[in-house]
Amino acid sequence: MVESILSLKGITKHFGGVTALKDVSFEVRANEIVGLMGPNGAGKTTLLNIVAGEFSPDLGTINFKGHNITGHAAYKSSKLGIARTYQIPQPFVTLSVKENLRVAAVFGKKSGSSGPSPNFDTILEMTGLADKKETLAGDLPILALKKLELARALACDPDLLLMDEVAAGLTDIEIPKTLSTIKAIRDTGKTIILVEHVMKVMVNAVDRIVVLDKGMILCQGTTQEVMNDCKVIEAYFGIEK
């Protein structure tokens, strides 16, 4: 049986009087791609923020690679091997694409270690930015910025990659390339949690789906199980099956 790399137990988060997450529990196995689905406001990005260490849960525990990282600051989680992308790219606009990767690597898992540094050229090739490595990030169009967001996360050399809507705004032609990139990243030995509203990406990329609704787990299972679940259909489309 494949060992779990991440275990969430009873994660609960309040913002004032609003409960963003309530008693969320699930596990992610090593080298698995888990999709995180749910309507807007379901708590998906909040959950990524908690796993990445940007927020602390009010209740619950997070175990990563056998270590309790509940409440760890984001920089500590990054050193342990967790990296994430953001829906809105946040590059250093006055630095080149490759310089952005170098900065990201400073805060990654290999920083200060005696092991080999990430291969930036390989990352740039994988994300389709090889021909733009000397371009200033501030001169990139939005789709290239989204690729840079992913490349910067990979430069941290994570064991667990949290991807937040990397396919948003892509055309039908670009989606297959994104699918190939996601699978190629997994093939390098990484584990992925994928938040995505583009169903073509979600259905074809993930091994398993966890569905959130109003901050709670609505259901989880294989793609087929989830897509045929009457609770999911009602939550997304308001249609009772």
C-alpha positions, 0 to 999 in steps of 0.5 A, spaced: 500 500 500 502 506 498 504 511 504 500 517 505 504 523 504 499 528 507 494 527 512 488 532 514 484 531 520 478 535 522 481 542 519 476 547 521 477 555 519 473 561 521 473 568 519 470 572 524 463 569 524 464 565 517 466 558 517 470 557 511 472 550 513 469 545 518 471 538 520 475 537 513 479 530 513 482 526 508 489 523 506 493 524 499 498 518 497 505 519 495 505 520 487 497 521 487 494 527 483 488 529 487 483 534 485 479 539 489 472 541 487 467 545 489 462 551 487 465 558 488 466 559 496 466 552 498 473 553 501 478 550 496 483 556 496 482 557 504 484 549 504 490 550 500 492 556 504 492 552 510 496 546 507 501 551 505 502 554 512 499 561 510 493 560 515 493 556 521 487 552 522 482 553 528 482 546 529 485 540 526 491 537 525 496 537 518 501 531 518 506 531 512 511 526 511 510 523 518 511 530 521 506 534 524 506 541 521 500 544 524 501 552 524 507 552 521 509 558 517 509 558 510 517 558 509 518 552 514 513 548 510 516 550 503 523 548 506 519 541 508 517 540 501 510 544 499 509 549 494 503 552 491 501 556 485 496 562 486 490 564 481 493 571 480 500 570 478 505 574 483 512 574 480 518 579 481 516 583 475 523 587 474 527 580 474 527 575 468 524 569 468 530 565 470 531 570 475 524 569 478 526 561 478 533 562 482 529 567 487 524 561 488 529 556 489 532 560 495 526 558 499 525 551 497 527 544 499 534 544 497 536 551 499 542 550 504 543 543 503 548 539 500 544 536 494 543 538 487 540 544 485 533 544 481 535 544 474 532 551 471 532 549 464 529 543 465 523 546 469 523 552 463 522 546 458 517 543 461 513 549 462 514 552 455 518 558 457 525 556 455 524 561 449 523 566 454 528 565 460 531 572 459 525 576 458 522 580 464 516 577 468 513 584 467 513 584 459 510 577 459 502 576 457 498 573 462 498 566 460 506 566 460 505 569 467 501 563 469 506 558 466 511 562 470 507 561 476 508 554 476 515 554 474 517 558 480 513 553 484 517 547 481 523 551 482 522 550 490 523 542 488 517 540 492 514 533 494 507 536 494 505 541 489 498 545 490 496 548 484 490 553 484 486 554 477 492 553 473 488 552 467 483 558 468 483 562 462 486 557 457 483 556 450 481 549 448 488 548 444 492 550 450 488 545 455 491 539 452 498 542 453 496 543 460 494 536 462 501 533 459 505 538 463 501 536 470 502 529 468 509 530 466 510 533 473 507 527 477 512 523 473 518 526 476 515 523 483 511 529 485 504 529 489 499 534 486 493 537 489 489 540 484 484 546 484 480 547 478 474 549 475 475 547 468 472 540 468 476 537 462 482 538 466 479 535 472 476 529 469 483 527 465 488 529 470 486 526 477 486 520 480 481 522 485 477 527 487 475 531 493 468 535 493 467 541 498 461 545 499 460 550 504 466 548 507 465 541 508 467 535 504 461 533 500 464 527 497 470 523 495 472 518 490 474 516 483 472 521 477 466 517 475 464 516 482 464 523 484 461 526 477 455 521 478 454 523 485 447 526 486 449 531 492 455 533 487 450 535 481 445 538 486 451 543 489 453 545 482 447 545 478 441 545 483 438 539 479 436 534 484 437 527 481 
